[in-house]
Amino acid sequence: MKRWGMLLLLATTSAISFGAEQSGLELRASLPVVLCADDRPTPVPFLVLNRAEQAVGTRLSFTCEGGQVEPSSLEVRIPARGWQVVTAWVRLSPQRDWSLVEAHAGFQRASVSVRRGIDLTLKEWRRLYVPREERPDPKLTDPALDDSAWERIGVPSLWFDLRPAWCRVRFTIPEAWRGKRLRLYLAAVDDNDVTYLNGQEIGRTRGWDTPRDYPLPESLVRYGAENVLTVMVENTYAGGGLYRAPVMLLAGDQPVSQPTEQAETPQRPKPGVIGKPLPLRPMVVREGVLYYSDGGEVALWGVNYYPQSWHQFVNMKRLGVDMKATIQQDLDHLQKMGVEIIRIHVFDREISDGQGNIVDNEHLHLLDYLVAECGRRGIYMMFTPIAWWGGPNERADSFSANTSKPGMMFVPDAKRAAANYLRQFLNHVNRYTGRAYRDEPCLALLEVMNEPAYFLYQDLFTHSYTPQGERPEVIERDRAVFRNLWQAWCQRNRLEESPAYFPLFCYELMRHYIREMVEAIRSTGARQPVAVSFFGGADREIVQAIADSECDAITIPAVYPGGWENVNDGVNFLPVAEPMHLPAEFARKARLEYEFDAPATNVSCYLYPALAAHLRSGEVQVACQFQYDSISTARWNTDWQAHWLNWLYTPSKTVSYMLAGETFRRLPRGTAYAKPVTELVLPGMMATSFIYNQSMLATDEVVMYARGIGEWKPLPLPKSPKRIVGTGDSPYVEYTGSGLYVLQQVDGNTFSLHVNPDAVLVGNSLRGSFNAPVAELKQQPHLFRLKLEGWQEAQCYPAGSTTPLPKVLNGWLLTPGEYVIRRTR
């Protein structure tokens, strides 16, 4: 790597004119970049973006107040929906410590602040971990200390060790800078730091995402000689470190500016009428909103379910169940729960080879059957064709099994195999329907890949990436490919190998990957909206690349309050369900939630409706819980132990899930509410409480409650609802069993009644196994009394019978099953 480093570029402003918006061109400043301080020209990159469907040509001109810039202008031609990195070369005047480089294209303008400074990311850093209980040793800050045995690291760097890390770097400050005000600027430290120059503390800050801006006392600075900077990093949880550039020493008084929004954010359409999901029909995205093709906004509530794959398939086989009959029973139950869409991240390693060719086998056979059944029943499906994850039945030669997760987005062979796989998968003809998957009426949405991961800058030189099951040789091969691509990109754009340019490199990689995958999908004739996940992509360049790309929608990060390490019953996660704020760059994309849950809970039933409100506040239009447990395995919860939801085995959670679905479908897109603390009440609709471990929905016609309605009554209850779903007692029902029940008015004098068996918790869902069941079902009778006004004299009949049941204490002794309650006129 070249050891350049004496000027800094910081993006300060970038605006789009009315004319530029019409042409589709957008001009952006670079992210923070450290430049050379000598008399050589220094590169200043800009990004020119074309959103139009045709190529656009323009003339760029450059100016620099307080310096020289070359060229003064140049012609560029940007292909349709394309982009180009354009570089100007700047010399800073010796009398100035900062300047401003501006790029113009018609009425567009982007500007970059040029600063004199030292880029400390280009220096060699050393790191030493010390025990957490050990008091800070001032000797570790001594510039005379021999740190040659300390570990070498690159900065920025992210680590997961929770011990205090002492990080040191050496640099020389020019004699010519004597008399200037000097500052150290760290973009962020995760979580806390104490920072020293030449053995003396110069600042300390708490907060993982807070910039540090520490003045350097002149008395501590050694001009024309070596200085030692020491940063003690305290990482308190998960990932931490000196993880974000820039890390730099600055000369002069000019404040450090943070990058501003690159362009005006497009206004999203106002919420409209929510359409009815049936009949099954195509969906389209217009101005970042998902609509049915015949009008009406989409709002679908669903689950993840994949009996044909992974351990769920293995466990069902072990139990010897009839796979197709079990799928039918599960779908029956899901429809009773109000499920409108099923999302499947397809385990591609089960059905593909090293070149991405489809391999026909039992997994694909059962997937065909599931798709056919969903189509027959009117249940939409969302496919993520590439899960990447392995499993007990994966093929050793499959393409994703031989590619690191980050490598899926840049390794040429992996991208070719993935594109081939996508084409063959969507062209696969379902043996039960005779239609290619691309033409299945129930297949509404596509997501390219499940939960991508990305190499960071330090992965070019060190081992920062935490393996997710890859073989070491696969990671090393992909890191070598990554380095070669980076070096070639820098040479092509005449830029030094600096972390300041790395975001532009990642932006281009991501844009190329998305374009290739979307083109592969569209080449089959598939017209379903295509989503890209920004899971793990909080870095701005990934967000921006997805936002600028050809995809129609985004899948937002999984929502799992509390994680899944410990049982979360009794812990209040309602504050997590505050209104959602997504990056402004995604204004043009529809929003889908591919996974959410109230994880690691056995009895909690307050969180699902709050999560529904949280998602609708972020304009999410499709939400799929992870993961529904098949009736064949729910007793033991053997699949994903942190996730446990089933129509029979989790009655209160199931009702909470059902009323959350009603909430999701009724709330307008972008709904607003105050951040909840211990309860959330949406008047006229839904209420949920951590203290009472309760959630309920009450409208003029529908009442639902996860647990019996007792002293907490935050919503006015209608006198004569037409649909009642709940467990336990309420003003409408007295029931001594623990299973859920559903009362549905058929006509003015008739209700249908469904009663589930008792579900008795006998274990811990996080410890479930075939040797340790989590719950048992009990088929025992319980008193059921309907308390609705005017129904006291009604009679109850087993479904299909004309003989009423005898009255018991003004009610009936009911075993689980189907009933009809009828009153005479």
C-alpha positions in Angstrom: 0.0 0.0 0.0 1.2 3.5 -0.8 2.0 5.6 2.3 0.3 8.8 1.2 -1.5 10.9 3.7 -1.7 14.6 4.2 -5.0 15.9 3.0 -8.5 15.1 3.8 -11.7 15.1 1.7 -15.0 15.4 3.5 -18.3 15.3 1.7 -20.1 18.5 2.8 -22.9 19.3 0.4 -24.4 17.8 -2.7 -27.6 19.0 -4.3 -29.7 18.0 -7.3 -31.4 20.7 -9.3 -34.8 20.6 -10.9 -33.2 20.2 -14.3 -31.0 17.3 -13.1 -34.0 15.5 -11.7 -35.6 15.8 -15.1 -32.6 14.4 -16.9 -32.1 11.6 -14.3 -28.5 12.6 -13.5 -27.3 12.9 -9.9 -23.9 14.1 -8.8 -22.4 13.0 -5.5 -19.4 13.9 -3.5 -17.0 11.2 -2.3 -17.0 9.9 1.3 -14.2 11.1 3.6 -10.8 10.7 2.0 -7.3 11.5 3.2 -5.0 13.0 0.5 -1.3 13.7 -0.1 0.2 16.8 1.5 3.1 17.3 -0.8 3.1 19.1 -4.2 1.9 16.1 -6.2 -1.7 16.2 -7.5 -4.2 14.5 -5.2 -7.3 12.6 -6.5 -10.8 13.8 -5.6 -13.4 11.3 -6.8 -17.1 12.0 -7.5 -19.9 9.7 -8.4 -22.1 10.5 -11.4 -25.4 8.5 -11.4 -28.0 8.1 -14.1 -31.5 7.1 -13.1 -32.9 7.5 -16.6 -33.8 4.6 -18.9 -31.5 6.0 -21.6 -27.9 7.1 -21.7 -27.2 10.7 -20.7 -24.2 12.9 -21.6 -23.1 16.0 -19.7 -20.0 18.2 -19.1 -18.5 18.3 -15.6 -16.5 21.3 -14.5 -14.3 21.6 -11.4 -13.3 24.5 -9.3 -11.1 24.8 -6.2 -11.0 27.9 -4.0 -7.6 28.0 -2.4 -6.0 25.5 -4.7 -5.6 24.2 -8.2 -7.8 21.5 -9.8 -7.3 19.6 -13.0 -9.0 19.1 -15.4 -11.1 22.1 -15.3 -13.8 20.2 -17.2 -14.5 17.0 -19.0 -17.3 15.2 -20.9 -19.0 12.1 -19.5 -21.6 9.8 -20.9 -23.4 7.6 -18.4 -25.3 4.6 -19.7 -28.9 4.0 -18.8 -29.4 3.3 -15.1 -25.6 3.4 -14.9 -22.9 5.2 -12.9 -19.3 6.3 -13.2 -16.5 7.4 -10.8 -15.0 10.6 -12.0 -11.8 12.0 -10.6 -10.4 15.5 -10.3 -6.8 16.2 -9.2 -6.1 18.9 -6.7 -3.1 20.8 -5.3 -3.7 22.7 -2.1 -2.1 26.1 -1.8 0.8 26.2 0.7 -0.9 29.0 2.6 -4.1 27.2 3.1 -5.0 24.3 5.4 -8.3 23.7 3.8 -10.1 24.4 0.6 -13.3 23.5 -1.3 -13.5 21.5 -4.5 -16.7 21.8 -6.4 -18.0 19.8 -9.3 -20.7 21.2 -11.5 -23.0 19.6 -14.2 -25.6 22.0 -15.4 -27.4 23.2 -12.3 -26.1 20.3 -10.3 -23.3 20.8 -7.8 -21.4 18.6 -5.4 -18.7 20.0 -3.1 -15.9 18.5 -1.0 -13.9 20.1 1.8 -10.2 19.6 1.3 -8.2 19.4 4.6 -4.5 19.3 5.5 -3.9 16.3 7.7 -2.4 12.9 8.3 -4.4 9.7 7.5 -3.7 7.4 10.4 -5.4 4.5 8.6 -2.4 4.3 6.3 -0.1 3.7 9.3 0.8 0.5 11.0 -1.1 0.0 14.3 -0.4 -2.4 17.2 -2.9 -3.9 19.6 -2.6 -5.5 23.1 -5.5 -7.0 25.0 -5.4 -6.9 28.8 -7.7 -8.6 31.4 -11.0 -6.9 32.0 -10.5 -6.7 35.7 -7.0 -5.1 35.3 -6.6 -1.4 36.2 -5.3 0.7 33.3 -1.5 0.7 33.2 0.0 4.1 32.4 3.1 2.4 31.1 1.2 1.2 28.1 0.9 4.8 26.9 4.7 5.5 27.2 6.1 6.4 23.8 9.4 4.7 24.7 7.6 1.4 25.3 8.7 -1.4 23.0 5.4 -2.5 21.4 7.0 -4.6 18.6 5.6 -7.8 20.2 2.1 -6.4 20.1 -0.3 -7.7 17.4 -0.3 -5.8 14.1 -3.7 -4.6 13.0 -5.2 -2.5 10.2 -7.5 0.4 11.1 -10.5 0.6 10.7 -10.9 -2.7 12.4 -13.8 -4.5 14.2 -13.3 -7.1 16.8 -15.4 -9.2 19.2 -13.1 -9.6 22.1 -14.6 -7.9 25.2 -11.2 -7.3 26.9 -9.8 -3.7 26.9 -7.7 -3.2 23.8 -4.7 -0.8 23.8 -4.0 0.4 20.3 -0.9 2.4 19.3 0.3 4.1 16.1 3.4 6.1 15.3 3.6 9.1 13.0 5.6 12.3 12.3 4.2 15.8 12.3 6.1 18.1 9.9 8.1 20.9 11.5 6.3 23.3 9.1 3.1 22.7 11.1 4.5 24.3 14.2 2.1 27.0 15.4 -1.0 25.4 13.8 -3.9 24.1 15.8 -3.9 20.3 15.6 -6.8 17.9 16.3 -7.3 14.1 16.3 -10.5 13.0 14.6 -11.9 9.5 15.1 -15.2 8.9 13.2 -16.3 6.4 15.9 -15.1 4.0 18.6 -17.1 1.1 19.7 -17.9 1.5 22.6 -15.7 3.8 24.7 -12.2 5.2 24.5 -9.5 6.9 26.5 -6.9 8.5 24.2 -3.3 9.6 24.8 -0.7 11.4 22.9 2.9 10.8 23.9 1.8 9.3 27.2 -0.7 12.1 28.2 -4.4 11.8 28.1 -6.0 14.1 25.5 -9.7 12.9 25.6 -12.2 10.3 26.5 -15.7 9.5 25.2 -18.5 7.1 25.8 -20.7 6.0 23.0 -20.2 3.5 20.1 -21.3 5.8 17.3 -20.1 9.2 18.6 -17.3 11.0 16.6 -14.3 12.0 18.7 -12.6 15.4 18.0 -9.7 15.9 20.5 -7.4 19.0 20.4 -3.7 18.2 20.6 -2.0 20.4 23.2 1.0 22.0 21.5 3.2 21.1 24.6 2.7 17.4 23.8 3.4 17.5 20.1 6.9 16.5 18.8 7.4 18.4 15.5 9.7 16.8 13.0 9.9 13.7 15.2 8.0 10.6 16.0 4.8 10.8 18.0 2.9 7.9 19.6 -0.9 7.9 19.8 -2.5 5.4 22.1 -6.2 4.6 22.1 -7.6 2.4 24.9 -10.8 0.8 23.4 -13.4 -0.6 25.7 -15.8 -3.0 23.9 -18.7 -3.7 26.2 -20.9 -5.9 23.9 -20.7 -7.9 20.7 -18.6 -6.2 18.0 -16.4 -3.2 18.8 -13.2 -1.4 18.0 -11.7 1.4 15.9 -14.3 0.3 13.3 -15.0 3.4 11.2 -12.9 5.7 9.0 -11.7 8.4 9.0 -9.0 8.2 11.7 -6.9 11.3 11.2 -4.9 14.2 12.5 -6.0 17.6 11.2 -4.3 20.9 10.9 -6.1 24.2 11.2 -9.2 25.7 12.8 -11.8 24.6 10.3 -14.5 22.4 12.0 -14.9 18.9 10.9 -18.1 18.6 8.9 -20.2 15.4 8.7 -21.5 14.3 5.3 -24.9 15.6 4.6 -27.7 14.0 2.7 -26.6 13.6 -0.9 -29.9 14.6 -2.5 -33.4 15.6 -1.7 -35.4 12.6 -0.5 -38.3 11.8 -2.8 -41.7 12.1 -1.2 -43.4 8.7 -0.7 -47.0 8.4 -1.7 -49.6 9.0 0.9 -51.2 5.8 2.3 -54.1 4.5 0.2 -56.8 2.0 0.5 -55.6 -1.5 1.4 -56.7 -4.0 -1.2 -58.2 -7.4 -0.5 -55.7 -10.2 -1.0 -58.0 -12.5 -3.0 -58.2 -13.6 -5.7 -54.5 -14.2 -6.2 -53.1 -11.7 -8.6 -49.7 -10.1 -9.5 -48.2 -7.3 -7.5 -46.4 -4.2 -8.8 -44.3 -1.5 -7.2 -45.0 2.2 -8.0 -43.0 5.0 -6.4 -41.8 2.6 -3.7 -45.2 1.2 -2.7 -46.4 -2.3 -3.3 -49.8 -2.6 -5.0 -52.0 -5.3 -6.5 -52.0 -5.0 -10.2 -55.7 -4.0 -10.2 -55.2 -1.3 -7.5 -55.2 -1.3 -3.8 -52.2 -1.4 -1.4 -50.7 -4.7 -0.3 -50.7 -5.5 3.5 -50.0 -9.2 4.0 -49.3 -11.1 7.3 -47.5 -14.4 7.1 -44.9 -16.9 8.4 -41.8 -18.7 7.3 -42.4 -22.4 6.8 -40.3 -25.0 4.9 -41.1 -28.6 5.7 -39.2 -29.7 2.6 -35.9 -28.6 4.0 -33.3 -28.4 6.7 -33.7 -30.1 10.1 -37.5 -29.7 9.8 -37.5 -32.2 6.9 -35.1 -34.5 8.8 -37.2 -34.4 12.0 -40.4 -35.1 10.1 -38.8 -38.0 8.4 -37.5 -39.3 11.7 -41.0 -39.3 13.1 -42.3 -41.2 10.0 -45.1 -38.7 9.2 -46.9 -38.6 5.9 -45.2 -35.4 4.6 -47.9 -34.4 2.2 -50.7 -35.0 4.7 -48.8 -33.0 7.3 -48.3 -30.1 4.9 -52.1 -30.1 4.3 -52.8 -30.1 8.0 -50.3 -27.3 8.7 -51.8 -25.2 5.9 -55.3 -25.8 7.3 -54.1 -24.4 10.7 -52.2 -21.5 9.1 -55.4 -20.4 7.2 -57.3 -20.5 10.5 -54.6 -18.2 11.9 -55.2 -15.7 9.1 -51.9 -16.3 7.3 -51.9 -14.8 3.9 -48.4 -15.3 2.7 -45.6 -17.9 3.3 -42.0 -17.0 2.9 -39.4 -19.6 2.1 -35.7 -19.2 2.0 -35.0 -22.1 -0.2 -32.1 -24.2 0.9 -30.3 -24.0 -2.5 -27.5 -26.4 -1.3 -30.1 -29.2 -1.3 -31.1 -28.8 -4.9 -28.1 -27.4 -6.8 -24.7 -28.4 -8.0 -21.4 -26.4 -8.3 -22.5 -24.6 -11.5 -26.0 -23.7 -10.2 -27.8 -26.5 -12.1 -31.0 -27.7 -10.5 -30.9 -31.2 -9.1 -34.4 -32.8 -8.9 -34.9 -34.7 -5.6 -37.4 -35.2 -2.8 -36.8 -31.6 -1.5 -37.8 -30.1 -4.8 -40.7 -32.6 -5.1 -42.1 -31.5 -1.7 -41.5 -27.8 -2.6 -43.6 -28.4 -5.7 -46.4 -29.8 -3.6 -46.3 -27.0 -1.1 -46.5 -24.4 -3.9 -49.4 -26.2 -5.5 -51.3 -26.4 -2.2 -50.7 -22.7 -1.5 -51.9 -21.8 -5.0 -55.0 -24.0 -4.5 -55.8 -22.4 -1.2 -55.1 -18.8 -2.2 -52.0 -18.3 0.0 -49.3 -16.0 -1.5 -45.7 -17.1 -1.4 -42.4 -15.1 -1.2 -39.3 -17.0 -2.4 -35.8 -16.3 -1.4 -34.2 -18.8 -3.8 -30.7 -18.6 -2.3 -30.5 -19.3 1.4 -26.8 -20.0 1.4 -27.0 -21.8 4.7 -26.0 -25.4 4.9 -28.0 -28.2 6.4 -28.1 -32.0 7.1 -28.9 -32.8 3.5 -26.8 -30.3 1.6 -24.8 -31.3 -1.4 -21.0 -30.9 -0.9 -20.6 -29.8 -4.5 -23.3 -27.0 -4.4 -22.1 -23.6 -5.4 -22.9 -21.7 -2.2 -21.3 -24.5 -0.1 -18.1 -23.6 -1.8 -18.4 -19.8 -1.5 -18.0 -17.6 1.5 -21.1 -15.6 2.3 -19.5 -12.3 1.4 -18.0 -13.9 -1.7 -21.5 -14.6 -3.1 -21.6 -11.0 -4.1 -18.2 -10.7 -5.9 -16.6 -14.1 -6.7 -17.1 -14.4 -10.5 -17.7 -18.2 -10.5 -20.2 -17.9 -7.7 -22.1 -15.1 -9.4 -22.3 -17.1 -12.6 -23.5 -20.1 -10.7 -26.1 -18.1 -8.8 -27.4 -16.5 -12.0 -27.7 -19.9 -13.6 -29.4 -21.3 -10.6 -31.9 -18.4 -10.5 -32.8 -18.9 -14.1 -33.2 -22.7 -13.8 -35.1 -22.4 -10.5 -37.7 -19.9 -11.9 -38.0 -22.0 -15.1 -38.5 -25.2 -13.2 -41.9 -26.7 -14.0 -44.0 -27.7 -11.0 -44.9 -31.4 -11.4 -48.3 -30.8 -9.7 -49.4 -27.7 -11.6 -47.6 -28.0 -14.9 -46.5 -24.4 -14.6 -43.0 -22.9 -14.2 -42.4 -21.3 -10.8 -42.2 -17.9 -12.5 -45.8 -18.4 -13.7 -47.3 -19.7 -10.4 -50.2 -17.3 -9.5 -49.3 -17.7 -5.8 -45.6 -16.7 -6.2 -45.9 -12.9 -5.6 -42.4 -11.8 -4.5 -38.8 -12.7 -4.9 -35.8 -11.9 -2.7 -32.4 -12.5 -4.2 -30.5 -14.0 -1.2 -31.1 -14.5 2.5 -29.1 -12.4 5.0 -26.0 -11.4 3.0 -22.7 -10.6 4.7 -19.9 -8.2 3.6 -16.1 -8.1 3.9 -14.8 -5.0 5.6 -11.8 -3.0 4.7 -9.6 -4.8 7.2 -10.5 -8.1 5.5 -8.1 -7.1 2.8 -5.2 -7.5 5.2 -6.4 -9.2 8.4 -9.1 -11.8 9.4 -11.9 -9.6 10.5 -14.8 -11.6 9.1 -16.4 -14.0 11.5 -16.9 -17.3 9.7 -20.5 -18.6 9.4 -19.6 -22.2 8.6 -17.3 -21.7 5.7 -14.1 -23.8 5.4 -10.9 -21.8 6.1 -9.6 -22.3 2.6 -12.8 -21.0 1.0 -12.6 -17.8 3.0 -8.9 -17.3 2.2 -9.6 -17.9 -1.5 -12.4 -15.3 -1.5 -10.3 -12.8 0.4 -7.6 -13.1 -2.3 -10.3 -12.5 -5.0 -11.5 -9.5 -3.0 -8.0 -8.1 -2.7 -7.4 -8.5 -6.4 -10.6 -6.8 -7.3 -9.8 -3.9 -4.9 -6.3 -3.4 -6.4 -7.6 -3.5 -10.0 -10.4 -1.0 -9.1 -7.9 1.4 -7.6 -5.6 1.2 -10.6 -8.5 1.6 -13.0 -9.6 4.8 -11.2 -6.1 6.0 -10.6 -6.6 6.0 -6.8 -4.3 4.9 -4.0 -5.3 1.9 -1.9 -6.8 4.0 0.9 -9.8 3.1 3.1 -11.3 6.4 2.2 -12.0 5.0 -1.3 -13.2 1.6 -0.1 -16.9 2.7 0.2 -16.9 3.6 -3.5 -15.4 0.2 -4.4 -18.0 -1.6 -2.3 -20.8 0.5 -3.9 -19.7 -0.6 -7.3 -19.4 -4.3 -6.3 -22.9 -4.2 -4.9 -24.4 -2.4 -7.9 -22.9 -5.0 -10.3 -24.1 -7.9 -8.2 -27.7 -6.7 -7.9 -27.8 -5.9 -11.6 -26.6 -9.4 -12.6 -29.0 -11.1 -10.3 -32.0 -9.0 -11.4 -31.1 -9.5 -15.0 -31.0 -13.3 -14.5 -34.4 -13.2 -12.9 -36.0 -11.0 -15.6 -34.4 -13.1 -18.4 -36.9 -15.9 -17.4 -39.9 -13.7 -18.0 -40.5 -13.5 -14.2 -42.2 -10.2 -13.4 -42.6 -10.5 -9.6 -41.1 -7.5 -7.6 -37.5 -8.3 -6.6 -36.2 -7.4 -3.2 -32.7 -7.2 -1.9 -31.8 -7.6 1.8 -29.7 -5.0 3.5 -29.2 -7.3 6.5 -25.7 -6.5 7.9 -25.6 -3.6 5.4 -25.8 -0.6 7.8 -22.7 0.8 6.0 -23.8 3.8 3.9 -22.3 2.5 0.7 -24.3 -0.7 0.8 -27.5 1.2 1.7 -26.9 3.6 -1.2 -26.0 0.9 -3.7 -29.3 -1.0 -2.9 -31.3 2.2 -3.1 -29.8 3.1 -6.5 -30.1 -0.4 -7.9 -32.7 -2.1 -10.1 -34.4 -4.0 -7.3 -38.0 -3.0 -6.6 -38.0 -3.6 -2.8 -35.9 -4.1 0.3 -36.2 -6.7 3.0 -35.4 -4.9 6.2 -33.3 -6.5 9.0 -34.9 -9.3 11.1 -36.7 -8.0 14.2 -35.9 -10.2 17.1 -36.2 -8.2 20.4 -34.1 -9.7 23.1 -32.3 -12.2 20.9 -32.4 -15.9 21.7 -29.6 -16.7 24.1 -31.9 -16.7 27.2 -35.6 -17.1 27.8 -37.2 -13.7 27.3 -40.4 -14.3 29.3 -40.8 -11.6 32.0 -38.6 -9.1 30.1 -40.1 -5.9 28.7 -39.3 -5.4 25.1 -42.2 -3.0 24.3 -39.8 0.0 24.0 -38.1 -1.8 21.1 -41.3 -1.6 19.2 -41.0 2.2 18.8 -41.8 3.8 15.4 -39.5 2.6 12.7 -37.1 4.9 10.8 -35.5 3.5 7.7 -32.6 5.2 5.8 -33.9 8.0 3.6 -32.2 6.5 0.6 -34.9 3.8 0.5 -37.7 6.2 -0.4 -38.0 4.6 -3.8 -38.2 1.0 -2.5 -41.1 -1.0 -1.2 -40.5 -2.5 2.3 -40.9 -6.2 3.3 -40.1 -7.8 6.6 -38.8 -11.3 5.8 -38.4 -12.4 9.5 -39.7 -11.2 12.8 -40.6 -12.9 16.1 -41.0 -12.6 19.8 -38.1 -15.0 20.3 -37.2 -17.2 23.2 -40.6 -17.0 24.8 -42.8 -19.7 26.2 -45.8 -17.7 27.6 -45.3 -14.1 26.6 -48.1 -12.8 24.4 -47.8 -9.1 24.5 -45.3 -8.3 21.8 -46.6 -9.4 18.4 -49.2 -6.6 18.0 -46.6 -4.0 19.0 -44.3 -5.4 16.4 -47.1 -5.1 13.8 -47.5 -1.4 14.6 -43.7 -1.0 14.5 -43.6 -2.5 11.0 -46.5 -0.5 9.7 -44.9 2.7 11.0 -42.0 1.9 8.7 -44.4 1.4 5.8 -43.7 -2.4 5.7 -46.3 -4.1 3.5 -45.5 -7.8 3.9 -44.4 -9.3 7.3 -43.5 -12.9 7.9 -42.9 -14.4 11.3 -40.0 -16.8 11.8 -40.7 -19.7 12.1 -43.9 -21.7 12.2 -43.6 -25.1 13.8 -45.2 -28.0 12.0 -47.9 -29.9 13.9 -45.6 -32.9 13.6 -42.7 -31.4 15.6 -44.2 -28.5 17.6 -44.6 -30.7 20.7 -40.7 -30.8 21.0 -39.8 -27.6 19.2 -36.8 -29.3 17.6 -36.3 -27.0 14.6 -35.4 -23.4 15.7 -35.6 -23.6 19.4 -35.7 -19.8 19.9 -38.8 -19.7 17.7 -42.0 -21.5 18.8 -45.4 -20.9 17.3 -48.1 -23.4 16.5 -51.9 -23.3 16.2 -52.4 -25.9 18.9 -49.4 -25.9 21.1 -49.0 -22.1 21.8 -52.6 -20.8 22.3 -52.0 -17.4 23.8 -49.1 -16.7 21.4 -51.2 -17.8 18.5 -54.1 -15.4 19.4 -51.5 -12.6 19.9 -50.1 -13.4 16.5 -53.6 -13.5 15.0 -54.7 -10.1 16.4 -51.3 -8.7 15.4 -52.2 -9.7 11.9 -55.6 -7.9 12.2 -53.7 -4.9 13.4 -51.2 -5.0 10.5 -54.0 -5.2 7.9 -56.0 -2.3 9.5 -53.2 0.2 10.2 -52.4 2.6 7.4 -48.9 2.5 5.9 -46.7 4.9 7.9 -48.9 5.0 11.0 -47.5 7.2 13.9 -47.6 6.6 17.6 -45.6 7.4 20.7 -42.8 5.1 21.8 -44.3 2.6 24.2 -42.9 2.0 27.7 -45.0 -0.8 29.4 -48.1 -0.7 27.1 -49.2 0.4 23.7 -52.8 1.4 23.1 -54.0 2.3 19.6 -57.6 3.7 20.2 -60.4 1.9 18.5 -58.2 -1.1 17.6 -55.5 -2.7 19.6 -53.8 -2.6 23.0 -51.0 -4.6 24.5 -49.4 -4.6 28.0 -46.2 -6.0 29.3 -47.3 -5.7 32.9 -50.5 -7.7 32.3 -48.8 -9.9 29.6 -51.9 -9.3 27.5 -52.8 -8.1 24.0 -56.2 -7.5 22.6 -58.0 -6.1 19.6 -61.5 -4.6 19.8 -63.5 -3.2 16.9 -67.3 -3.0 16.3 -67.3 -6.5 14.9 -64.2 -8.3 16.1 -62.8 -8.9 19.6 -59.6 -10.9 20.2 -57.6 -11.4 23.4 -54.5 -13.5 24.0 -55.4 -14.2 27.6 -58.8 -13.8 29.5 -59.9 -10.2 29.8 -59.6 -9.2 33.5 -59.0 -5.9 35.3 -57.1 -4.4 32.4 -59.6 -3.0 29.9 -57.9 -0.3 27.9 -60.4 -0.5 24.9 -64.1 -0.1 24.9 -65.6 -3.5 24.1 -68.5 -3.8 21.6 -71.8 -5.2 22.9 -72.3 -7.8 20.2 -69.2 -8.7 18.2 -69.6 -11.0 15.3 -66.2 -12.7 15.8 -64.5 -13.6 19.1 -61.1 -15.2 19.3 -59.4 -15.8 22.7 -58.4 -18.0 25.6 -59.9 -18.0 29.1 -62.7 -15.8 30.4 -64.0 -12.6 29.1 -67.2 -10.5 29.2 -68.4 -12.7 26.3 -67.3 -16.1 27.2 -66.6 -18.2 30.3 -64.2 -21.1 29.5 -62.1 -23.1 31.9 -59.8 -24.8 29.3 -56.4 -23.4 28.1 -56.9 -24.0 24.4 -57.9 -21.1 22.1 -61.5 -20.8 20.8 -63.0 -19.1 17.8 -66.6 -17.9 17.7 -67.9 -16.7 14.3 -71.4 -15.4 13.7 -72.9 -17.2 10.7 -76.2 -15.3 10.8 -78.4 -13.4 13.2 -79.2 -16.6 15.2 -76.1 -18.8 14.7 -72.5 -18.9 15.8 -70.0 -21.5 14.7 -67.6 -22.5 17.5 -64.1 -24.0 17.3 -62.4 -25.2 20.5 -58.8 -26.4 20.6 -57.4 -28.9 23.1 -55.6 -27.8 26.2 -51.9 -27.0 25.7 -50.0 -27.8 28.9 -46.4 -26.4 29.1 -44.1 -29.1 30.4 -40.7 -27.8 29.4 -38.7 -24.9 28.0 -38.9 -24.1 24.3 -35.2 -23.3 24.3 -34.4 -26.8 25.5 -36.8 -28.8 23.5 -35.7 -32.1 22.0 -37.3 -35.5 21.3 -36.2 -36.5 24.8 -37.7 -33.3 26.4 -41.1 -32.2 25.1 -42.1 -28.6 25.5 -45.9 -29.0 25.7 -48.6 -31.6 25.7 -52.1 -31.5 24.3 -55.0 -32.7 26.6 -58.3 -33.7 25.0 -60.5 -33.1 28.1 -63.9 -31.5 28.5 -64.3 -28.0 30.0 -67.3 -25.8 30.8 -68.0 -23.2 28.0 -70.7 -20.6 28.7 -71.7 -17.9 26.1 -72.5 -14.7 28.0 -73.6 -12.5 25.0 -76.8 -10.7 25.7 -79.7 -12.5 24.1 -77.9 -15.8 23.8 -78.5 -17.2 27.3 -81.2 -19.7 26.0 -79.3 -20.7 22.9 -78.5 -24.4 22.3 -75.2 -26.0 21.3 -74.8 -28.8 18.8 -71.8 -30.8 17.8 -71.0 -30.0 14.1 -73.2 -32.2 11.9 -75.6 -33.2 14.7 -79.2 -32.3 15.2 -79.2 -33.2 18.9 -78.3 -30.4 21.3 -75.9 -30.9 24.2 -77.3 -30.8 27.7 -77.0 -27.6 29.6 -74.4 -27.5 32.5 -74.4 -24.5 34.8 -76.0 -22.4 32.0 -73.3 -23.6 29.6 -72.1 -26.8 28.0 -69.3 -29.3 28.8 -67.3 -29.2 25.6 -64.4 -31.4 24.4 -62.1 -29.9 21.7 -63.9 -29.8 18.3 -66.4 -28.0 16.1 -69.8 -26.8 17.3 -72.8 -24.8 16.3 -74.6 -22.5 18.8 -78.1 -21.6 17.7 -81.0 -19.7 19.2 -84.6 -19.7 18.2 -86.0 -16.6 16.6 
